């Protein structure tokens, strides 16, 4: 017998519907409705009707095999046979993260197909796989940030069983698995939460829709809904951690911020499971409170994506200065983020037209995730171009070298390791024609402001847009791809071999640069990284090069003589000693 429960504090009547049966439910003092359902077991479909409306999917549905508007299907998580007993993930400080989108990582676009590519990641040297959101969303194709059934793994990817098989297979190969979760909004189609309770508020607004009610009446149950969701992924699906999307849009004026409450719940779960768990935030606040301990007024999140590092590196390499890149572009800023952790630490931002950020004093580099590519920075471009389409092979190698040798936790985006040529475009599969058309118009209007013609912007609803974004694994065999893949493998191996590259001691990093000559050197203890961003050769005098030997170089024609380095255009050398 299963006690079926659903929270609907304002409802006058709630009924459970399953297999032509309708059971009246009883409300308790907390607004929860419940009923004993002797027929409920693994694989049974059901839904709830509220005050005669519906029936609707369970807000905590574990499985939506028939899509966002269909009945929920009950899942008994104890049915799956795990083989990862005793598993512990590597420390985050020693991690190399690999972000992937299940729908485009393979031609099949499923969890089971992804298992077939895991050995490639092991050979590359990856320690952590980070999945873009998998919660059930509208249609079959999408990035996943418009999920509406937050407890249900997307059916097109393989549903609950497929996702568990993938996580289990990762652990068998020594790969930890992180999951991207979205707690700041829900998608526009199939969002039935308001039918049940006050999950949203009009006090705040987000760029994507209604803000979640984290701090108004009845918010205690809303907060618990999202905390329980996090616990489910970590406990029932054996994920090793979560990446929390856009925490700056989690708007909460409570004395204990939702992020702090979430971090506390995960710490308690970690103790109960005897397994290390991590939380990583995406934040553009440049506010170290996100990753500081609650003991000193922080939220207790383990790490966050370092947007300043990405932007500073991207702008230096590409010369782009539109949008938020107008705040970046100098070697001085790149040097600052490498040595201070952030660029905007309270100084004025031209893009934001205000002062932005706060110093990250005393925070280890291992609390920041650094990258040259991620799904946002590629996919939010008009044509979804990767840096491999924007940069020379030499500049790509410089970018990779700085990602892998900085004090931050490095992350790659799927295919980056071989310089994938395939774009990562913005794609959707809304089944509501009006919504699909609105998404297309909105996308084209957004880029019209940057001078793009409407017909130049791919239609997110067109299946071809999705198809173009699939990785082409065959191109790994091409000469340039093989060289780029070998470069990334060598960098990761070097990072693993030299402990000083994973100590996170940002305060021990020193950087010298010449803005005019376009070169930069970074010293981390016994390691010296020398970069020539210029289009012509450079001779660089660097006292830190003395008694060091070159252990890795992007080209064979780099010369080191005592404290003098001679680098051709777009070249990087790593010395040790």
C-alpha atoms as one frame of an Amber mdcrd trajectory, in Angstrom:
protein
   0.000   0.000   0.000   1.332   3.440  -0.950   0.413   6.689   0.790  -0.068
   9.121  -2.097   0.463  12.745  -1.096   0.323  16.126  -2.806   0.558  19.675
  -1.457  -2.400  21.886  -2.423  -3.028  24.297   0.484  -5.767  26.381  -1.171
  -7.724  23.505  -2.712 -11.159  22.450  -1.527 -11.048  19.031  -3.166  -8.280
  16.818  -4.560  -8.715  13.397  -6.160  -6.258  10.727  -7.300  -6.891   9.265
 -10.765  -5.360   5.969 -11.889  -6.539   3.146 -14.169 -10.138   4.382 -14.255
 -10.134   4.650 -10.483 -10.830   7.911  -8.675  -9.981   8.210  -4.986 -10.974
  11.167  -2.830  -8.069  12.536  -0.813  -8.008  13.961   2.722  -6.306  17.227
   3.668  -4.178  17.636   6.778  -3.340  20.825   8.650  -0.277  21.575   6.529
  -2.132  21.694   3.230  -1.065  18.190   2.208  -3.661  15.849   0.726  -3.188
  12.103   1.073  -4.850   8.773   0.379  -3.836   5.122   0.676  -3.629   3.582
  -2.807  -3.200  -0.218  -2.584  -2.870  -0.510  -6.366   0.062   1.906  -6.618
   3.371   0.251  -7.462   6.288   0.670  -9.857   5.039   1.496 -13.355   1.460
   2.536 -12.505   0.170   5.745 -14.118  -1.689   8.352 -12.069  -2.564  12.055
 -11.822  -4.321  14.507  -9.512  -7.421  16.626 -10.082  -7.760  19.849  -8.091
 -11.196  21.351  -7.468 -12.530  19.558 -10.520  -9.742  20.757 -12.807  -7.302
  18.388 -14.459  -6.198  15.740 -13.843  -2.662  17.104 -13.790   0.743  15.425
 -13.457   2.108  15.055  -9.942   4.306  18.093  -9.105   6.816  15.541  -7.787
   6.360  13.105 -10.665   9.296  10.715 -11.035   8.454   9.833 -14.633   6.515
  11.432 -17.492   6.620   8.766 -20.223   3.923  10.521 -22.251   5.297  14.031
 -21.999   4.628  17.097 -19.912   0.833  16.953 -20.233   0.437  13.215 -19.641
  -0.188  11.175 -16.521   2.698  10.582 -14.143   4.157   7.109 -13.693   5.132
   5.847 -10.262   8.761   4.847  -9.777  10.076   2.602  -7.029  13.713   3.678
  -6.842  14.677   0.500  -4.978  14.042  -1.572  -8.119  17.257  -0.468  -9.857
  20.341  -2.574  -9.089  23.341  -0.307  -8.588  26.911  -1.575  -8.912  28.736
   1.437  -7.426  28.876   0.476  -3.748  31.688   2.292  -1.961  32.077   4.909
  -4.691  33.656   8.249  -3.736  34.250  11.092  -6.156  37.698  12.698  -6.504
  38.207  16.010  -4.670  36.872  18.997  -6.583  40.277  20.662  -6.424  41.777
  17.923  -8.609  38.802  17.774 -10.971  38.632  18.262 -14.710  34.957  18.758
 -15.581  33.345  17.919 -18.925  30.006  19.589 -19.658  27.749  17.743 -22.076
  24.236  17.872 -23.498  22.731  14.408 -23.719  20.673  15.153 -26.827  23.640
  16.232 -28.954  26.556  14.373 -27.362  25.776  11.350 -29.556  23.767  10.823
 -32.733  21.172   8.840 -30.760  20.886  11.487 -28.054  20.269   9.080 -25.179
  21.833   8.104 -21.878  22.617   4.618 -23.156  24.376   6.017 -26.218  26.410
   8.341 -23.997  27.709   5.297 -22.107  29.409   4.227 -25.323  31.507   7.419
 -25.330  32.611   7.379 -21.693  35.894   5.619 -22.411  36.879   8.592 -24.569
  36.448  10.834 -21.523  38.490   8.491 -19.348  41.327   8.470 -21.885  41.164
  12.255 -22.093  41.651  12.500 -18.328  38.227  13.782 -17.297  37.230  13.247
 -13.660  33.715  14.767 -13.571  30.950  14.658 -16.177  28.451  17.517 -15.909
  25.079  16.906 -17.553  22.999  19.818 -18.755  19.471  19.706 -17.241  17.532
  16.476 -17.693  14.194  17.348 -16.049  11.245  16.700 -18.385  10.632  19.616
 -20.750   8.406  20.398 -23.728   8.948  18.129 -26.745  11.989  15.964 -27.371
  14.642  18.579 -28.189  15.877  21.386 -25.968  18.667  22.641 -23.762  16.722
  21.582 -20.669  16.425  24.953 -18.946  12.667  25.023 -19.530  11.972  21.915
 -17.477   8.584  21.647 -15.780   8.567  18.178 -14.204  11.633  18.703 -12.067
  11.678  15.226 -10.514  11.294  13.341 -13.820  14.275  12.571 -16.096  13.499
  13.472 -19.703  11.855  10.571 -21.500  13.666  11.186 -24.796  16.985  10.661
 -23.000  15.916   7.335 -21.507  13.802   8.236 -18.489  14.698   7.211 -14.933
  16.236   3.839 -15.793  18.397   5.217 -18.589  19.749   7.989 -16.397  20.599
   5.564 -13.603  22.409   3.293 -16.049  24.492   6.251 -17.222  25.463   7.364
 -13.713  26.275   3.789 -12.730  28.423   3.344 -15.846  30.288   6.564 -15.084
  31.078   5.413 -11.563  32.272   2.053 -12.894  34.836   3.989 -14.945  35.907
   6.291 -12.130  33.939   9.281 -13.419  31.955  11.449 -11.026  28.686  12.899
 -12.342  27.255  16.366 -11.749  23.774  17.496 -12.779  22.698  20.972 -13.843
  19.468  21.935 -12.049  17.230  24.964 -12.590  15.592  26.404  -9.485  14.971
  30.000 -10.593  12.042  29.411 -12.971  10.077  26.736 -14.827   9.316  26.450
 -18.514   6.256  28.059 -20.135   4.605  24.852 -21.385   3.302  22.143 -19.053
   3.927  24.109 -15.872   1.032  23.025 -13.661   2.499  23.953 -10.279   0.168
  26.932  -9.858  -2.772  24.537 -10.074  -1.601  23.099  -6.769  -0.172  25.938
  -4.727   1.597  29.319  -4.549   4.863  28.179  -6.102   5.430  31.531  -7.822
   5.351  35.202  -6.922   4.843  38.463  -8.780   7.041  40.333  -6.286  10.038
  39.635  -8.505  10.604  39.037 -12.196  13.100  36.862 -14.060  14.120  37.052
 -17.734  12.465  33.674 -18.319   9.118  33.858 -16.545   7.530  33.928 -13.104
   9.898  33.998 -10.146   9.756  31.150  -7.653   8.199  31.971  -4.285  11.139
  31.508  -1.933  10.187  34.108   0.678   6.450  34.879   0.773   3.439  33.110
   2.286   3.654  29.315   2.105   7.220  29.586   0.818   8.406  27.038   3.402
   6.830  24.238   1.362   8.065  25.708  -1.913  11.613  25.828  -0.568  11.274
  22.242   0.631  10.023  21.194  -2.814  13.297  22.309  -4.394  15.481  21.022
  -1.561  13.801  17.617  -1.779  14.424  17.679  -5.519  18.145  18.187  -4.965
  18.209  15.401  -2.389  16.439  13.055  -4.810  19.031  13.517  -7.565  21.892
  12.961  -5.133  20.344  10.063  -3.224  18.167   8.151  -5.687  20.230   8.784
  -8.838  23.644   8.734  -7.120  24.754  12.050  -8.599  27.905  13.405  -6.984
  26.880  17.031  -7.094  24.701  19.688  -8.642  25.393  22.770 -10.721  22.721
  25.338  -9.794  21.686  27.505 -12.717  21.693  31.318 -12.477  21.543  31.684
  -8.703  21.390  35.464  -9.148  17.790  34.860 -10.281  16.925  32.921  -7.115
  15.369  35.913  -5.394  15.015  35.452  -1.660  14.965  37.978   1.195  14.654
  35.355   3.924  17.026  35.497   6.873  18.360  32.130   5.726  18.718  32.318
   1.964  17.473  29.337  -0.026  21.027  28.556  -1.156  22.209  28.316   2.435
  19.286  26.053   3.328  20.042  23.892   0.291  23.735  23.648   1.150  22.884
  22.660   4.713  20.508  19.923   3.520  23.158  18.546   1.170  25.750  18.516
   3.960  23.336  16.528   6.118  22.733  14.120   3.247  26.476  13.774   2.732
  26.828  12.658   6.343  23.929  10.233   6.054  25.232   8.663   2.828  28.905
   8.687   3.789  29.658  10.046   0.338  31.174  13.407  -0.600  28.767  15.730
  -2.440  29.340  19.114  -4.079  27.278  22.131  -5.084  28.450  24.487  -7.836
  26.654  27.747  -8.572  26.349  29.781 -11.720  26.421  33.382 -10.524  27.123
  36.703 -12.205  27.006  38.580  -8.893  30.747  38.422  -8.218  29.659  38.099
  -4.605  31.927  35.780  -2.588  29.126  35.199  -0.084  27.821  32.525  -2.453
  30.863  30.333  -1.811  31.909  31.442   1.654  31.052  29.377   4.714  27.863
  30.209   6.650  30.170  30.668   9.651  31.364  33.919   8.057  28.047  34.966
   6.551  28.191  32.952   3.331  25.787  30.493   1.729  28.108  27.481   1.851
  28.109  26.573  -1.852  31.292  24.656  -2.715  32.244  26.477  -5.925  30.934
  28.707  -8.700  31.526  29.255 -12.383  34.064  32.038 -12.901  32.416  34.277
 -15.487  35.147  36.922 -15.226  37.821  34.390 -16.146  35.912  33.211 -19.204
  35.110  36.729 -20.379  38.636  38.045 -19.824  40.217  35.108 -21.650  37.681
  35.097 -24.495  37.959  38.835 -25.096  41.773  38.753 -25.152  41.824  35.820
 -27.569  39.067  36.983 -29.940  39.150  40.769 -29.631  35.357  40.785 -29.326
  33.939  43.760 -27.438  30.166  43.628 -27.883  27.706  43.073 -25.026  29.369
  42.167 -21.751  32.698  41.691 -23.531  32.994  45.483 -23.625  34.045  45.191
 -19.972  37.018  43.021 -20.930  39.785  42.709 -23.494  43.054  43.724 -21.814
  45.888  41.556 -20.603  45.755  43.544 -17.368  42.267  42.178 -16.727  43.343
  38.645 -17.566  46.261  39.038 -15.163  43.926  40.351 -12.477  41.523  37.431
 -12.641  44.411  34.947 -12.631  45.849  36.503  -9.470  42.754  37.849  -7.684
  40.038  35.404  -8.741  37.793  38.102 -10.224  38.110  41.216 -12.366  35.094
  43.141 -11.103  35.624  43.418  -7.363  33.720  46.640  -6.781  35.115  48.610
  -9.710  33.004  50.307 -12.372  31.473  48.204 -15.155  30.796  50.024 -18.425
  28.392  47.297 -19.526  26.363  47.406 -16.308  26.811  51.178 -15.876  27.509
  50.716 -12.181  30.127  49.370  -9.817  30.036  45.600  -9.684  31.315  42.801
  -7.481  33.377  42.374  -4.368  36.942  41.120  -3.739  37.410  37.356  -3.477
  40.101  37.758  -0.838  41.168  34.525   0.821  39.092  32.281  -1.434  40.890
  29.300  -2.966  41.005  29.000  -6.728  39.441  25.564  -6.324  36.199  27.344
  -5.421  35.989  28.657  -8.999  35.350  26.732 -12.216  37.173  28.182 -15.212
  36.575  27.510 -18.898  37.030  28.806 -22.426  33.759  27.286 -23.652  30.463
  26.322 -22.059  26.936  25.830 -23.351  25.953  29.446 -22.620  28.945  31.168
 -24.153  28.687  29.090 -27.321  24.938  28.612 -27.623  23.978  32.196 -26.861
  25.878  33.408 -29.904  23.699  34.061 -32.945  25.207  31.172 -34.910  26.421
  29.060 -31.996  30.053  29.203 -33.103  32.664  27.548 -30.956  36.016  29.183
 -30.328  37.473  26.708 -32.834  35.685  28.738 -35.529  36.880  32.057 -34.116
  40.546  31.414 -33.323  43.700  30.047 -34.871  44.884  26.649 -33.595  47.682
  28.458 -31.774  45.330  30.759 -29.879  43.093  27.802 -29.067  46.084  26.071
 -27.511  46.938  29.178 -25.483  43.367  29.302 -24.191  43.417  25.633 -23.242
  46.784  26.015 -21.523  45.565  28.880 -19.347  42.380  26.993 -18.448  44.359
  23.925 -17.414  47.168  25.715 -15.561  45.212  28.424 -13.744  44.351  27.978
 -10.075  40.716  27.321 -11.019  38.964  23.989 -11.584  39.055  23.500 -15.381
  36.005  22.632 -17.451  35.620  21.637 -21.098  32.465  21.745 -23.199  31.667
  18.674 -25.277  33.927  18.386 -28.321  36.169  21.258 -27.272  39.007  18.821
 -26.710  39.367  18.129 -30.430  38.319  21.587 -31.636  34.878  20.426 -32.776
  33.600  22.363 -35.768  29.920  21.698 -35.109  28.016  24.644 -33.635  25.928
  24.476 -30.497  22.794  26.368 -31.420  19.752  27.299 -29.400  17.025  24.747
 -30.170  13.540  23.968 -28.871  10.686  21.593 -29.636   7.579  23.294 -28.285
   4.446  21.490 -29.443   2.316  24.625 -29.017   2.540  26.511 -32.367   2.076
  29.940 -30.785   4.848  29.339 -28.271   7.204  28.001 -30.927   6.601  31.040
 -33.112   7.112  33.383 -30.151  10.469  31.754 -29.380  11.590  32.169 -32.997
  10.519  35.825 -33.113  12.157  36.549 -29.768  15.442  35.014 -30.847  15.519
  37.033 -34.065  14.539  40.250 -32.307  17.333  39.741 -29.769  20.020  39.553
 -32.441  18.526  42.237 -34.674  19.872  44.688 -32.089  23.367  43.483 -33.037
  22.819  43.985 -36.759  21.752  40.467 -37.739  19.088  39.961 -40.400  16.155
  37.770 -39.340  16.803  35.117 -41.970  20.382  34.706 -40.738  19.261  33.474
 -37.310  18.517  29.725 -37.190  14.953  28.848 -36.216  15.120  27.167 -32.777
  12.048  25.088 -33.645  13.540  23.686 -36.851  14.789  20.142 -36.278  17.753
  20.925 -38.529  18.957  23.475 -35.955  19.146  20.649 -33.442  20.742  18.261
 -35.948  23.515  20.739 -36.753  24.405  20.863 -33.057  25.169  17.153 -32.747
  28.821  16.330 -32.263  30.565  14.804 -35.257  32.764  12.187 -33.635  34.302
  11.208 -36.967  36.170  14.503 -37.249  38.403  13.424 -34.368  40.389  11.529
 -36.992  41.251  14.676 -38.949  44.819  15.908 -38.546  44.039  19.214 -36.813
  41.573  17.493 -34.494  44.102  14.829 -33.547  46.664  17.498 -32.677  44.160
  19.456 -30.576  43.006  16.324 -28.768  46.607  15.356 -28.004  47.242  18.884
 -26.680  44.334  18.656 -24.251  45.370  15.175 -23.137  48.900  16.414 -22.471
  47.671  19.434 -20.510  45.374  17.322 -18.348  48.126  14.779 -17.729  50.487
  17.591 -16.722  47.883  19.020 -14.362  47.480  15.626 -12.758  51.233  15.075
 -12.481  52.159  18.445 -10.932  50.437  18.923  -7.579  51.117  22.664  -7.613
  48.595  23.009 -10.448  45.738  21.761  -8.273  46.518  23.523  -4.986  44.201
  26.470  -5.716  46.628  28.955  -4.192  45.681  32.018  -6.213  47.724  34.261
  -3.930  50.846  32.393  -5.071  50.176  33.204  -8.732  52.223  35.998 -10.293
  51.672  37.406 -13.771  53.816  39.665 -15.949  52.555  41.002 -19.271  53.158
  43.532 -21.995  49.918  45.006 -23.293  51.552  46.445 -26.406  53.681  43.447
 -27.320  50.800  41.075 -26.466  52.608  38.539 -24.312  51.952  37.236 -20.799
  53.739  34.971 -18.349  52.133  33.266 -15.353  54.189  31.713 -12.570  52.697
  29.170 -10.174  55.469  27.981  -7.889  57.804  25.863 -10.037  55.580  26.220
 -13.131  55.956  29.008 -15.689  53.415  29.488 -18.487  54.491  31.851 -21.263
  51.994  33.011 -23.900  52.448  34.995 -27.096  49.074  36.343 -28.231  50.690
  38.436 -30.980  50.617  37.652 -34.688  54.402  37.928 -34.885  57.233  36.264
 -32.902  58.219  37.652 -29.513  61.380  37.451 -27.434  60.494  37.519 -23.751
  62.890  38.031 -20.878  61.622  36.341 -17.716  63.688  35.788 -14.574  61.345
  32.977 -13.494  62.526  30.921 -16.476  65.966  30.423 -14.941  66.810  26.774
 -14.250  63.474  25.618 -15.645  62.985  23.133 -18.455  60.239  23.146 -21.038
  57.768  20.327 -20.341  55.078  21.207 -22.872  54.867  23.505 -25.877  52.273
  24.239 -28.532  54.877  24.185 -31.303  58.363  22.759 -31.785  60.067  26.043
 -32.688  60.064  27.613 -29.231  63.537  28.398 -27.906  64.469  28.780 -24.230
  67.910  30.159 -23.368  68.468  30.786 -19.669  65.943  33.549 -18.859  65.022
  34.336 -22.448  62.172  32.722 -24.358  61.618  33.071 -28.089  58.055  32.249
 -29.097  56.558  32.303 -32.588  53.149  33.880 -33.139  50.214  32.410 -31.211
  52.352  30.072 -29.130  52.569  28.899 -25.534  55.281  27.129 -23.558  55.087
  25.558 -20.101  58.292  25.294 -18.079  58.952  23.480 -14.820  61.823  23.384
 -12.376
